[in-house]
Amino acid sequence: MLKSLAAPYVVGVASRVVGQVISFCAVAVASRYLDLEGFGVYAYGWALTVIATTFVFTGFYQSLLRSQNFERDRHTLFWAKLAVGALGMAVIFAVGLLHGGTGALEGRMLILLAPLPFVIVPTAWWEAQMVREAKVRAASIYVVVSEALGLAAAIALLERGWGAEALVASRYVSTLAGLIITGSLVRALPRVELRGDALRDARQTATSLWGTTSVGLLTNYGADLVLGAFLSPSVVGAYRGGARIAMTATNLVLQPLGLLSWSKFTRIEKEGLGKEAMRRAWHENMSLAASLLWPMAVAVGLLAPALVVTLLDETWLAAASIVAILSLSKSIAFFSNLLEPTMLTTGNAGQQLRIRATGAVTLIALLIAFGRFGPEQAAYAHLGASVVVGVLSLIATKRALEFRVMEMVRTFLPGIALAGLTYGAITGSAGLWDSLGTELGLGLAIAVAAVVWSALMLVFLRRRVLKLPTP
C-alpha cells in the first residue's frame, strides 16, 4: 500500500490536486473581497503573465530533458531560458505602458506582474533537471508548498485591504518560494557559458514546441484577451472565474500526466525501445486520464450553478454556464494532451504545429465572428476549436504510433463507462438533494458520485484494466 501511494503518478496527482485546490481557493477568497471588474483587471494581466511564463517552461525546458550531452548543454540553456524570460518581461511591461502605466489600474497590474517570467527562470532550470533524473515526486511537491505560501499571503493582504494588488503579491511569494526550494534540492549553479552547438541542438526541439505552445496558449487565454480588448473587465472576470473552475478540474489530471509522459516518452526514445513501447505508454496514460477526467468533467458540468454559488458568490452566477461549456470543451481537447511528446519522439514535429495552428485559426475565427460578444459565446468558440484539435490529434497519433482503430477505441472505454456511471449517479440522486438546499445538496451529489466512481475505479485497477503511469 505504501509503495502504491508513493508511486510517481499518485504523488503527482495528489500534489496537483492540492496545488489546484490552493489556486482555486485564492480565486474563491478573492471573490469575497473583489467584484467581477476588480478580478477581471487582475485576470487580464495574469493571462499575459502566464503566457510569458509558459515559454520559460517550454522549448529549452524540453531540450534539457532530451539532451544527449547534458553537461555540455545545461549551462548554455540556462542563459537561453533567461533571454526568453527577459523578452516576456519586456513585452508585458510595454503592454502595461500602453494601458496607462502606473496611473491606471490595468497598466499598474501589468507593470507589477511583468518581472515574474524573468524571476522564475532558475526554478524552471532546476525543475527540468529534477524531471530528467525522474525525480517527479519532488518536482510535484514543491509546487504545493509554494502555492500554499502564496495563498496565505493573498488571504493576509486581502484582509488588510490591498485589493487586486494582494493577488499580485501572492504570485511573488509563490515564485520566490519555488525558487528557494528547487535551488535547495538541485544545488547547482549555471556557469557563464554560451555554446553554439548546444543552442543548435536545442533549437530543433524548442522551435516546434514554441509554435505549438503559442497556439495552445491562444486556445487557453485567447478569449480573455479578446474579451479584454472588446468588452469590460467585469466580462473578463466572469469568463475567467468560470474557466478557473473548469481548468482546476481538468488540470488535476492533465498536468501530472503531461509531466510523467514527457519523462517516459523521452526515456523510451533515448533507450531506443521503439513504437511498441510508445503505444503501450500512450494507451496506459490516456486510458487512466480519461477515467479520471471525464467523470470529473461530467460532475462539474452538471453541478456548475451550485458550484459557482457555493465556492464563489451569488454575484458570480454568470460564470455557471461558462463552467459547463468549458468542462465539455476540455474533455474533448484532452485527445490532444499527449500530441507533443508523441509527435516529437516519433519524428513528426511539424505535424503537431500544423494541428495546433489549425486549432488556433479556428478559435480566432470563431472569437472574431461571435465570441467577442460575450463570455458564453467565447466559451462556445473554445468548444468548437477543441473539437477540431481533438479529432486531428487522434488521427495524427493513430498514424504516428501505427494504432489500429479498435486499439484506440479500447483506450477510452473505461473512461466512457465511468463518465456514464457518474452521470447516472448525479441525475438519479437529483430528486433527493434538490430539497436540501444548495450547499447540502451539492455535498450529497458529490459524495454519491464519488462513491459510485470509486467502486468501479477500484475494480478496474485490481483487474489491471487501468494502470498507474510511471516515468
C-alpha positions as CSV (number, residue, x, y, z in Angstrom):
1,M,0.0,0.0,0.0
2,L,2.8,2.4,0.9
3,K,4.6,1.6,-2.4
4,S,1.4,2.3,-4.3
5,L,0.7,5.6,-2.5
6,A,4.3,6.7,-3.2
7,A,4.1,5.9,-6.9
8,P,5.1,9.0,-9.0
9,Y,1.7,9.3,-10.6
10,V,-0.1,9.1,-7.3
11,V,2.2,11.7,-5.8
12,G,1.9,13.8,-8.9
13,V,-1.9,13.7,-8.9
14,A,-2.1,14.4,-5.2
15,S,0.3,17.3,-5.5
16,R,-1.6,18.8,-8.4
17,V,-4.9,18.2,-6.6
18,V,-3.7,20.2,-3.6
19,G,-2.0,22.8,-5.8
20,Q,-5.0,23.3,-8.0
21,V,-7.3,23.5,-4.9
22,I,-5.0,26.1,-3.4
23,S,-5.0,28.1,-6.7
24,F,-8.8,27.9,-6.8
25,C,-9.1,28.9,-3.1
26,A,-7.2,32.1,-4.0
27,V,-9.9,32.9,-6.5
28,A,-12.7,31.9,-4.1
29,V,-11.2,34.1,-1.4
30,A,-10.7,37.0,-3.8
31,S,-14.4,36.7,-4.8
32,R,-15.3,37.7,-1.2
33,Y,-13.2,40.9,-1.5
34,L,-13.3,41.8,-5.2
35,D,-16.1,42.3,-7.6
36,L,-16.0,40.9,-11.2
37,E,-14.5,44.1,-12.5
38,G,-11.6,44.2,-10.0
39,F,-10.9,40.5,-10.5
40,G,-11.1,41.0,-14.3
41,V,-8.4,43.6,-14.3
42,Y,-6.1,41.2,-12.5
43,A,-7.2,38.2,-14.7
44,Y,-6.2,40.1,-17.9
45,G,-2.8,40.9,-16.6
46,W,-2.3,37.4,-15.2
47,A,-3.3,35.9,-18.6
48,L,-0.4,37.7,-20.2
49,T,2.0,36.7,-17.4
50,V,1.0,33.0,-17.7
51,I,1.7,33.2,-21.5
52,A,5.2,34.6,-20.9
53,T,6.0,32.2,-18.1
54,T,4.9,29.2,-20.1
55,F,7.5,29.9,-22.7
56,V,10.1,29.7,-19.9
57,F,8.9,26.2,-19.1
58,T,8.6,25.2,-22.8
59,G,11.1,24.8,-25.6
60,F,14.5,24.9,-23.9
61,Y,13.0,23.1,-20.9
62,Q,12.3,20.0,-23.1
63,S,15.6,20.5,-24.8
64,L,17.2,20.0,-21.5
65,L,15.2,16.8,-20.9
66,R,16.2,15.4,-24.3
67,S,19.8,16.5,-24.3
68,Q,22.3,13.7,-25.3
69,N,25.1,15.8,-23.9
70,F,23.7,17.2,-20.6
71,E,26.9,18.6,-19.1
72,R,27.7,20.5,-22.3
73,D,24.2,21.9,-22.7
74,R,22.7,22.7,-19.3
75,H,24.6,25.9,-18.7
76,T,24.0,27.3,-22.1
77,L,20.3,26.5,-21.9
78,F,20.0,28.4,-18.6
79,W,21.1,31.7,-20.3
80,A,18.9,30.9,-23.3
81,K,15.9,30.5,-20.9
82,L,16.9,33.7,-19.2
83,A,16.7,35.5,-22.5
84,V,13.2,34.1,-23.1
85,G,12.1,35.3,-19.6
86,A,13.6,38.8,-20.2
87,L,11.7,39.1,-23.5
88,G,8.4,38.1,-21.8
89,M,9.0,40.7,-19.1
90,A,9.7,43.4,-21.7
91,V,6.5,42.7,-23.6
92,I,4.3,42.7,-20.5
93,F,5.9,46.0,-19.3
94,A,5.3,47.6,-22.8
95,V,1.6,46.5,-22.8
96,G,1.3,48.0,-19.3
97,L,2.5,51.3,-20.6
98,L,0.0,51.2,-23.4
99,H,-2.8,50.6,-20.8
100,G,-2.0,53.8,-19.0
101,G,1.1,52.9,-17.0
102,T,1.1,53.3,-13.2
103,G,-1.6,55.9,-13.4
104,A,-4.3,53.3,-14.5
105,L,-5.3,50.2,-12.6
106,E,-4.9,47.9,-15.7
107,G,-1.5,49.4,-16.5
108,R,-0.3,49.1,-12.9
109,M,-1.3,45.4,-12.7
110,L,0.7,44.6,-15.8
111,I,3.8,46.5,-14.7
112,L,3.7,44.8,-11.3
113,L,3.4,41.4,-12.9
114,A,6.0,41.9,-15.6
115,P,9.1,40.7,-13.8
116,L,7.7,37.3,-12.9
117,P,8.7,35.5,-16.2
118,F,12.3,36.6,-15.6
119,V,12.4,35.8,-11.9
120,I,11.1,32.2,-12.4
121,V,13.8,31.2,-14.9
122,P,16.1,29.5,-12.3
123,T,13.2,27.5,-11.0
124,A,12.4,26.2,-14.5
125,W,16.0,25.2,-15.0
126,W,16.3,23.3,-11.7
127,E,12.9,21.7,-12.2
128,A,13.9,20.4,-15.6
129,Q,16.9,18.7,-14.1
130,M,14.8,17.0,-11.4
131,V,12.4,15.7,-14.1
132,R,15.3,14.5,-16.2
133,E,16.5,12.5,-13.2
134,A,13.0,11.1,-12.8
135,K,12.5,12.9,-9.5
136,V,8.9,13.6,-10.4
137,R,7.7,13.5,-6.8
138,A,10.0,16.3,-5.8
139,A,9.1,18.3,-8.9
140,S,5.4,18.0,-8.0
141,I,5.6,18.6,-4.2
142,Y,7.5,21.8,-4.4
143,V,4.6,23.4,-6.3
144,V,2.2,22.6,-3.5
145,V,4.4,24.2,-0.9
146,S,5.0,27.4,-2.9
147,E,1.3,27.7,-3.8
148,A,0.3,27.3,-0.2
149,L,2.6,30.1,0.8
150,G,1.1,32.3,-2.0
151,L,-2.4,31.6,-0.8
152,A,-1.5,32.5,2.8
153,A,-0.1,35.8,1.5
154,A,-3.2,36.5,-0.6
155,I,-5.5,36.0,2.4
156,A,-3.4,38.1,4.7
157,L,-3.1,41.0,2.2
158,L,-6.8,40.9,1.2
159,E,-7.7,41.2,4.8
160,R,-5.6,44.3,5.0
161,G,-7.4,45.9,2.1
162,W,-4.8,45.5,-0.6
163,G,-7.4,44.7,-3.3
164,A,-6.2,43.2,-6.6
165,E,-2.6,44.0,-5.6
166,A,-2.8,41.3,-3.0
167,L,-3.1,38.7,-5.7
168,V,-0.1,40.1,-7.5
169,A,1.9,40.0,-4.2
170,S,0.9,36.4,-3.7
171,R,2.3,35.4,-7.0
172,Y,5.7,36.8,-6.0
173,V,5.6,34.9,-2.7
174,S,4.8,31.7,-4.5
175,T,7.5,32.3,-7.2
176,L,10.2,33.1,-4.7
177,A,9.3,30.0,-2.6
178,G,9.6,27.8,-5.6
179,L,13.0,29.4,-6.4
180,I,14.3,28.6,-2.9
181,I,13.0,25.1,-2.8
182,T,14.2,23.9,-6.2
183,G,17.6,25.6,-5.7
184,S,18.0,23.8,-2.4
185,L,17.1,20.4,-4.0
186,V,19.3,20.6,-7.1
187,R,22.2,22.6,-5.6
188,A,23.7,23.5,-9.0
189,L,24.5,27.0,-10.4
190,P,24.9,27.8,-14.1
191,R,28.3,28.8,-15.4
192,V,28.7,31.8,-17.7
193,E,28.9,29.7,-20.9
194,L,27.2,30.0,-24.2
195,R,27.9,27.3,-26.7
196,G,26.7,27.5,-30.3
197,D,26.5,23.7,-30.8
198,A,24.3,23.4,-27.7
199,L,21.9,26.1,-29.0
200,R,21.7,24.5,-32.4
201,D,20.8,21.1,-31.0
202,A,18.3,22.7,-28.6
203,R,16.7,24.8,-31.3
204,Q,15.5,21.6,-33.1
205,T,13.3,20.8,-30.1
206,A,12.4,24.3,-29.0
207,T,11.3,25.8,-32.3
208,S,8.4,23.3,-32.9
209,L,7.3,23.4,-29.2
210,W,7.2,27.2,-29.2
211,G,4.9,27.1,-32.1
212,T,2.5,24.6,-30.5
213,T,2.8,26.4,-27.2
214,S,1.8,29.7,-28.8
215,V,-1.4,28.2,-30.3
216,G,-2.1,26.3,-27.1
217,L,-1.9,29.4,-25.0
218,L,-4.1,31.2,-27.5
219,T,-6.6,28.4,-27.0
220,N,-6.5,28.8,-23.2
221,Y,-6.2,32.6,-22.9
222,G,-7.3,34.0,-26.3
223,A,-10.8,34.5,-25.1
224,D,-9.5,36.6,-22.1
225,L,-7.5,38.8,-24.4
226,V,-10.3,39.2,-26.9
227,L,-12.9,40.0,-24.3
228,G,-10.5,42.4,-22.6
229,A,-10.0,44.2,-25.9
230,F,-13.7,44.5,-26.8
231,L,-15.6,44.4,-23.5
232,S,-15.3,45.5,-19.9
233,P,-13.1,43.9,-17.2
234,S,-16.2,42.5,-15.5
235,V,-16.8,40.3,-18.5
236,V,-13.2,39.1,-18.4
237,G,-13.8,38.4,-14.7
238,A,-16.9,36.3,-15.4
239,Y,-15.2,34.3,-18.1
240,R,-12.0,33.7,-16.1
241,G,-14.0,32.8,-12.9
242,G,-15.8,30.1,-14.9
243,A,-12.7,29.0,-16.6
244,R,-10.9,28.7,-13.3
245,I,-13.4,26.1,-12.1
246,A,-13.3,24.1,-15.3
247,M,-9.5,24.3,-15.6
248,T,-9.0,23.3,-12.0
249,A,-10.9,20.1,-12.6
250,T,-9.0,19.2,-15.8
251,N,-5.6,20.3,-14.7
252,L,-5.8,17.9,-11.7
253,V,-5.4,15.1,-14.2
254,L,-3.6,16.6,-17.2
255,Q,-0.7,18.3,-15.6
256,P,0.8,15.3,-13.7
257,L,0.0,13.2,-16.8
258,G,2.0,15.5,-19.0
259,L,4.9,15.6,-16.6
260,L,5.2,11.9,-16.4
261,S,4.5,11.3,-20.1
262,W,7.3,13.7,-21.2
263,S,9.7,11.8,-18.8
264,K,8.6,8.4,-20.1
265,F,8.4,9.2,-23.8
266,T,11.9,10.8,-23.8
267,R,13.3,7.8,-21.9
268,I,11.8,5.4,-24.4
269,E,13.3,7.5,-27.2
270,K,16.8,7.6,-25.6
271,E,16.7,3.9,-24.9
272,G,15.5,3.0,-28.4
273,L,12.6,0.9,-27.2
274,G,10.5,1.5,-30.3
275,K,6.9,2.3,-31.2
276,E,5.5,-0.7,-29.3
277,A,6.7,0.8,-26.0
278,M,5.3,4.2,-27.0
279,R,2.0,2.7,-28.0
280,R,1.7,1.0,-24.6
281,A,2.7,4.1,-22.7
282,W,0.1,6.2,-24.7
283,H,-2.6,3.7,-24.1
284,E,-2.0,3.3,-20.4
285,N,-1.6,7.1,-19.7
286,M,-4.6,8.2,-21.8
287,S,-6.8,5.4,-20.5
288,L,-6.2,6.3,-16.9
289,A,-6.5,10.0,-17.5
290,A,-9.8,9.6,-19.3
291,S,-11.1,7.6,-16.4
292,L,-10.3,10.4,-14.1
293,L,-11.1,13.4,-16.3
294,W,-14.3,12.6,-18.0
295,P,-16.3,11.7,-14.8
296,M,-15.0,14.8,-13.2
297,A,-16.0,16.9,-16.1
298,V,-19.5,15.4,-16.1
299,A,-19.9,16.2,-12.4
300,V,-18.6,19.8,-12.8
301,G,-20.8,20.5,-15.8
302,L,-24.0,19.1,-14.1
303,L,-23.3,20.9,-10.8
304,A,-22.0,24.2,-12.3
305,P,-24.6,26.6,-10.8
306,A,-24.3,25.1,-7.3
307,L,-20.5,25.1,-7.5
308,V,-20.4,28.8,-8.5
309,V,-22.8,29.9,-5.8
310,T,-21.2,27.8,-3.1
311,L,-17.5,28.3,-4.0
312,L,-17.5,31.8,-5.3
313,D,-20.5,34.1,-4.7
314,E,-24.1,34.6,-6.0
315,T,-22.9,37.7,-7.8
316,W,-20.6,35.5,-9.9
317,L,-23.5,33.3,-11.1
318,A,-23.0,34.5,-14.7
319,A,-19.9,32.2,-14.7
320,A,-22.0,29.0,-14.3
321,S,-22.8,28.4,-18.0
322,I,-19.2,29.0,-18.8
323,V,-18.1,26.3,-16.4
324,A,-20.4,23.8,-18.1
325,I,-19.3,24.7,-21.7
326,L,-15.6,24.7,-20.9
327,S,-15.8,21.4,-19.0
328,L,-17.1,19.8,-22.2
329,S,-14.5,21.7,-24.2
330,K,-11.6,20.5,-22.0
331,S,-12.9,16.9,-22.2
332,I,-12.7,17.0,-26.0
333,A,-9.4,18.9,-26.1
334,F,-8.0,16.1,-23.9
335,F,-7.5,14.0,-27.0
336,S,-4.5,16.2,-27.9
337,N,-2.9,16.1,-24.4
338,L,0.0,13.8,-25.5
339,L,0.3,15.2,-29.0
340,E,3.6,17.0,-28.4
341,P,5.6,14.1,-26.8
342,T,4.1,11.6,-29.3
343,M,4.9,13.7,-32.4
344,L,8.3,14.9,-31.2
345,T,9.7,11.5,-30.2
346,T,8.4,9.8,-33.5
347,G,10.0,12.4,-35.8
348,N,6.7,14.2,-36.7
349,A,7.4,17.6,-35.0
350,G,5.9,19.5,-37.9
351,Q,2.6,17.7,-37.5
352,Q,1.9,19.0,-34.0
353,L,2.5,22.5,-35.2
354,R,0.1,22.2,-38.1
355,I,-2.6,20.7,-35.8
356,R,-2.2,23.4,-33.2
357,A,-2.1,26.1,-35.8
358,T,-5.4,24.8,-37.4
359,G,-7.0,24.9,-33.9
360,A,-5.7,28.5,-33.3
361,V,-7.1,29.7,-36.7
362,T,-10.4,28.1,-35.9
363,L,-10.5,29.7,-32.4
364,I,-9.6,33.2,-33.8
365,A,-12.2,32.9,-36.5
366,L,-14.9,31.9,-34.0
367,L,-13.9,34.5,-31.4
368,I,-14.0,37.3,-34.0
369,A,-17.2,36.1,-35.6
370,F,-19.2,35.9,-32.4
371,G,-17.1,35.1,-29.3
372,R,-16.3,38.8,-28.8
373,F,-19.9,39.5,-27.9
374,G,-19.9,37.8,-24.5
375,P,-18.4,35.2,-22.2
376,E,-20.8,32.4,-23.2
377,Q,-20.1,33.0,-26.9
378,A,-16.4,32.9,-26.2
379,A,-16.8,29.6,-24.4
380,Y,-18.6,28.1,-27.4
381,A,-15.8,29.3,-29.6
382,H,-13.4,27.4,-27.4
383,L,-15.5,24.3,-27.7
384,G,-15.5,24.5,-31.5
385,A,-11.7,24.8,-31.6
386,S,-11.4,21.9,-29.2
387,V,-13.4,19.6,-31.5
388,V,-11.1,20.4,-34.4
389,V,-7.9,19.9,-32.5
390,G,-9.1,16.7,-30.7
391,V,-10.1,15.0,-33.9
392,L,-6.9,15.9,-35.8
393,S,-4.8,14.8,-32.8
394,L,-6.4,11.3,-32.7
395,I,-5.8,10.9,-36.5
396,A,-2.1,12.0,-36.2
397,T,-1.5,9.8,-33.2
398,K,-3.0,6.8,-35.0
399,R,-0.7,7.3,-37.9
400,A,2.5,8.1,-35.9
401,L,2.2,5.1,-33.5
402,E,0.5,2.8,-36.0
403,F,-2.5,2.2,-33.9
404,R,-5.5,0.1,-35.1
405,V,-8.8,1.8,-34.7
406,M,-10.1,-0.6,-32.2
407,E,-7.0,-0.3,-30.1
408,M,-7.6,3.4,-29.7
409,V,-11.3,2.8,-29.0
410,R,-10.5,0.4,-26.2
411,T,-8.2,3.0,-24.7
412,F,-11.3,5.2,-23.8
413,L,-13.9,2.5,-22.9
414,P,-13.1,2.6,-19.1
415,G,-13.4,6.4,-19.2
416,I,-16.7,6.3,-21.0
417,A,-18.1,3.7,-18.6
418,L,-17.0,5.8,-15.5
419,A,-18.4,9.0,-17.0
420,G,-21.8,7.3,-17.8
421,L,-21.9,6.0,-14.2
422,T,-21.2,9.4,-12.8
423,Y,-23.9,11.0,-14.9
424,G,-26.4,8.4,-13.7
425,A,-25.4,8.8,-10.1
426,I,-25.8,12.6,-10.1
427,T,-29.0,12.8,-12.2
428,G,-30.5,9.8,-10.3
429,S,-30.0,11.5,-6.9
430,A,-31.1,15.0,-8.1
431,G,-34.6,14.5,-6.7
432,L,-33.2,13.7,-3.2
433,W,-30.8,16.7,-2.9
434,D,-32.8,19.4,-4.6
435,S,-34.9,19.9,-1.5
436,L,-31.9,20.1,0.9
437,G,-30.6,23.5,-0.2
438,T,-27.7,24.4,-2.4
439,E,-24.7,23.6,-0.1
440,L,-26.0,20.4,1.4
441,G,-27.4,19.2,-1.9
442,L,-24.1,19.8,-3.6
443,G,-22.2,17.9,-1.0
444,L,-24.6,14.9,-1.2
445,A,-24.4,14.9,-5.0
446,I,-20.6,14.9,-5.0
447,A,-20.5,12.2,-2.3
448,V,-22.8,9.9,-4.2
449,A,-20.9,10.3,-7.5
450,A,-17.5,9.8,-5.7
451,V,-18.7,6.5,-4.1
452,V,-20.0,5.1,-7.3
453,W,-16.9,6.2,-9.3
454,S,-14.5,4.9,-6.6
455,A,-16.1,1.4,-6.6
456,L,-15.8,0.9,-10.4
457,M,-12.3,2.5,-10.5
458,L,-11.1,0.1,-7.8
459,V,-12.4,-2.9,-9.9
460,F,-10.6,-1.6,-13.0
461,L,-7.3,-1.1,-11.1
462,R,-7.4,-4.5,-9.4
463,R,-8.2,-6.2,-12.7
464,R,-5.4,-4.2,-14.4
465,V,-7.8,-2.7,-16.9
466,L,-6.2,0.5,-15.8
467,K,-2.5,1.0,-14.7
468,L,-0.8,3.8,-12.9
469,P,1.6,5.6,-15.3
470,T,5.4,5.6,-14.4
471,P,8.2,8.0,-15.5
